[in-house]
Amino acid sequence: MRRRMYEYLFLFDSGKTSGDVMAAVNTLHGTFEKHGAEILASRPWADQRLAYQIGHQKKGLYYLIYARADTQKIHEIEGDLKLNEQLLRFLTVVVDPKW
């Protein structure tokens, strides 16, 4: 299987993660580890007001994760992420190997 590096940008629901952000992040890490992905970097990006409401939320926490995973496992990872109720949105970007 071919392994590539991916950048994930997550938008957490501030109402559901305001008390314990690290628990929500640990859930994300567990999802990646469950599918054999290697987390290279993980950090909060911004906690700010949204340009428009998403699910009646006006504020959200953006979180960034860089991971290396098998290309065939990405659909399984994204399937599990769609079931995470703490996430409003997420974006997956393939990082060019030249970077």
C-alpha positions in Angstrom: 0.0 0.0 0.0 1.1 3.5 -0.8 1.5 5.9 2.2 1.0 9.6 1.7 1.0 12.6 3.9 -2.3 14.4 4.5 -3.3 17.7 6.1 -6.6 17.6 8.0 -8.3 20.8 9.2 -11.1 20.2 11.7 -13.8 22.6 12.9 -15.0 21.6 16.4 -18.4 22.6 17.8 -17.4 25.0 20.6 -20.5 24.1 22.5 -19.6 20.5 22.7 -15.8 20.8 23.3 -15.6 24.0 25.3 -15.0 22.1 28.6 -12.5 19.5 27.4 -10.8 20.1 24.1 -8.1 17.6 24.8 -10.6 14.8 25.1 -12.0 15.7 21.6 -8.4 15.8 20.2 -7.7 12.4 21.8 -10.8 11.0 20.1 -9.4 12.2 16.7 -6.0 10.7 17.4 -7.7 7.4 18.3 -9.5 7.4 15.0 -6.2 7.9 13.1 -4.4 5.2 15.1 -7.3 2.8 14.7 -6.6 2.8 11.0 -2.8 2.6 11.2 -2.1 6.3 10.4 0.9 8.0 11.9 0.3 11.5 13.3 3.2 13.8 12.4 1.9 17.1 13.9 -1.2 18.1 15.8 -2.1 21.6 17.1 -4.9 24.1 17.5 -5.1 26.7 14.8 -7.7 29.3 15.8 -10.8 29.7 18.0 -12.9 32.3 16.3 -16.2 33.5 15.1 -17.5 31.8 12.0 -18.4 33.8 8.8 -21.8 32.1 8.8 -23.7 29.8 11.1 -23.1 26.1 10.9 -25.7 24.0 12.8 -26.7 27.1 14.8 -23.1 27.6 15.9 -21.5 31.1 15.6 -18.1 30.2 17.0 -15.7 27.3 16.4 -12.3 25.9 17.1 -10.1 25.1 14.1 -7.7 22.2 14.7 -4.9 21.1 12.4 -3.4 17.6 12.1 -0.7 16.3 9.7 -0.8 12.5 9.3 0.8 9.8 7.1 -1.6 7.1 6.1 -2.2 4.4 3.5 -4.2 5.8 0.6 -6.7 3.0 0.8 -7.5 3.8 4.5 -8.5 7.4 3.9 -12.1 6.6 3.1 -12.4 4.5 6.3 -10.9 7.4 8.4 -13.2 9.9 6.8 -16.2 7.6 7.4 -15.3 7.5 11.1 -14.8 11.3 11.2 -18.3 11.8 9.7 -19.7 10.0 12.7 -18.0 12.3 15.3 -20.7 14.5 16.7 -18.1 17.1 18.0 -17.0 18.0 14.5 -18.9 20.6 12.4 -16.7 20.2 9.3 -13.4 18.7 8.2 -11.2 19.1 5.2 -8.6 16.6 3.9 -5.8 17.8 1.7 -3.0 15.6 0.1 0.4 17.2 0.8 2.7 17.2 -2.2 5.8 15.0 -1.5 8.0 17.9 -2.5 7.0 19.8 0.6 
